[in-house]
Amino acid sequence: MTTNQTPIIVMGVSGSGKSTIGALLAEKLEQEFIDGDALHPEENRIKMAAGIALDDADRTPWLNNIGEKLSDSNKAGAPVIIACSALKRSYRDLIRSHEPDTLFVHLTGGKQLIGERMAARKHEFMPTSLLTSQLATLEEPSSDEHVLLAEVAHTPEQIVSDLLEALNH
C-alpha cells in the first residue's frame, strides 16, 4: 500500500483507460474512485449518445461538480481519484479553482490504439465517432501544471506501478 494525500484526476481522451487506471490506482492507494461519466448531467449523456460532441457550456456544470467533489473530499481528509477527460487547459483550471492541489494523471496514446480499444468496448454514451473531436479538443498539459504522464500502450498494472513509484518520489 502507498499513501497519497493528493486529489487526483485521471485524464485523457475517451478510450484511453481513465476508468480502468483510476479504479486500479484508487485500489492501490486505498482511496475512493469516482468515474466522472457518472457526474454528467442527463442532457450531456443524451447528446454524447447521439454522437454530438459537448461544447464548453455543456461541460462547465460537470467540471464544477468534479471540482467540488475533489475539494470536499480533500477537506474531509480523504482525497478521491476521479476519471475525467479534462481535455482543455481551461477545464483543468476550472477544476483547480475548486481544488488547487489536484494532480492530473494524463493518459497518452496514439489515435489508432485508442480507436481500437474504443471499438472493442461497449460504452453507454461515448461512440467511437467522437474520438476525432476529442483529439482535436485535447490541449496537452503544460510544464507549469501538476501532471504525471502515462503511456497507454503499457498494461494497466505497469501504468499504475509507474504512477505509484512517481507518487512516492
C-alpha positions in Angstrom: 0.0 0.0 0.0 1.1 3.5 -0.8 0.0 6.7 1.0 -1.4 9.6 -1.1 -2.8 12.8 0.2 -3.5 14.4 -3.1 -6.8 14.5 -5.0 -6.2 13.1 -8.5 -7.8 13.4 -11.9 -7.0 10.6 -14.3 -7.4 12.5 -17.7 -7.3 11.7 -21.4 -9.5 11.2 -24.3 -12.3 8.6 -24.3 -10.9 5.1 -24.6 -7.5 5.9 -23.0 -8.3 3.9 -19.9 -9.2 6.5 -17.4 -11.7 4.4 -15.5 -9.5 1.3 -15.5 -6.4 3.1 -14.4 -8.3 5.3 -12.0 -10.0 2.4 -10.3 -6.8 0.4 -10.1 -4.8 3.3 -8.7 -7.5 4.0 -6.2 -7.5 0.4 -5.0 -3.7 0.5 -4.5 -3.9 3.9 -2.7 -6.9 2.8 -0.7 -8.9 5.8 -1.9 -12.3 6.2 -3.3 -12.7 6.2 -7.1 -15.4 8.1 -9.0 -16.0 7.7 -12.7 -16.6 11.3 -13.9 -19.0 10.0 -16.5 -21.4 9.3 -13.6 -21.4 13.0 -12.8 -22.5 14.2 -16.2 -26.0 15.8 -16.4 -28.5 13.7 -18.3 -28.6 16.3 -21.1 -24.9 15.7 -21.7 -25.4 11.9 -21.8 -28.2 12.3 -24.4 -26.0 14.5 -26.6 -23.0 12.2 -26.4 -25.1 9.1 -27.1 -26.4 10.8 -30.2 -22.8 11.3 -31.3 -22.9 15.1 -30.6 -19.7 16.5 -29.1 -20.2 18.6 -25.9 -19.3 22.2 -26.0 -17.8 24.3 -23.2 -21.2 25.4 -21.9 -22.2 21.7 -21.6 -19.1 20.8 -19.7 -19.0 23.7 -17.3 -21.6 22.4 -14.7 -20.0 18.9 -15.0 -16.4 20.3 -14.3 -17.7 22.4 -11.4 -19.3 19.3 -9.9 -16.0 17.4 -10.3 -14.0 20.2 -8.7 -16.4 20.4 -5.8 -16.1 16.6 -5.2 -12.3 16.9 -5.2 -12.4 19.9 -2.8 -15.0 18.3 -0.4 -13.1 15.0 -0.2 -9.8 16.7 0.3 -11.2 19.0 3.1 -12.6 15.8 4.7 -9.1 14.3 4.7 -10.0 11.6 2.2 -8.9 12.8 -1.3 -10.6 10.9 -4.1 -9.5 9.9 -7.6 -11.8 10.9 -10.4 -11.7 9.9 -14.1 -12.3 13.0 -16.2 -11.3 13.8 -19.7 -10.1 17.4 -18.7 -9.1 17.9 -22.3 -8.5 21.7 -22.3 -6.3 23.8 -20.0 -9.4 25.9 -19.2 -11.2 22.8 -17.9 -8.2 21.8 -15.7 -8.0 25.4 -14.5 -11.7 25.3 -13.6 -11.2 22.1 -11.6 -8.1 23.6 -9.9 -10.2 26.7 -9.0 -12.1 24.4 -6.6 -9.1 22.2 -5.5 -5.7 23.8 -6.3 -3.8 20.7 -5.0 -5.2 18.4 -7.8 -2.7 16.2 -9.5 -3.6 15.3 -13.1 -2.5 11.9 -14.5 -2.6 12.3 -18.3 -3.0 9.0 -20.2 -1.5 9.4 -23.6 -1.5 7.2 -26.7 -1.9 7.1 -30.4 -5.3 7.5 -32.2 -5.1 4.0 -33.7 -4.5 2.2 -30.4 -7.2 4.2 -28.6 -9.6 3.8 -31.5 -9.1 0.0 -31.4 -9.8 0.0 -27.7 -12.9 2.1 -28.1 -14.2 -0.2 -30.8 -13.7 -3.3 -28.6 -15.7 -2.0 -25.7 -19.3 -1.0 -25.1 -19.9 2.4 -23.7 -23.3 3.7 -22.9 -22.9 7.2 -24.4 -19.4 7.6 -26.0 -19.3 6.3 -29.6 -16.0 5.8 -31.4 -17.0 8.6 -33.8 -16.3 11.2 -31.1 -12.6 10.2 -30.7 -11.6 12.6 -33.5 -13.3 15.6 -31.9 -11.8 14.6 -28.5 -8.3 14.5 -30.0 -8.9 17.9 -31.7 -10.0 19.4 -28.4 -7.1 18.0 -26.4 -4.7 20.6 -25.1 -1.6 18.8 -23.8 -0.8 19.8 -20.2 1.9 22.5 -19.9 5.0 22.2 -17.8 3.5 24.6 -15.2 0.7 22.1 -14.5 0.9 19.5 -11.8 0.8 16.4 -14.0 2.2 12.9 -14.5 2.2 11.3 -17.9 1.4 7.7 -18.6 1.6 5.9 -21.9 -1.5 3.7 -22.5 0.4 1.2 -24.6 1.6 -0.3 -21.4 -0.6 -2.7 -19.3 -2.8 -1.1 -16.7 -0.7 -2.9 -14.0 2.5 -1.4 -15.4 1.0 2.1 -15.7 -0.2 2.0 -12.1 3.1 0.6 -10.9 4.9 3.5 -12.6 2.4 6.0 -11.1 2.9 4.7 -7.6 6.7 4.9 -8.0 6.3 8.6 -9.2 4.0 9.4 -6.3 6.4 8.0 -3.8 9.2 10.3 -5.0 
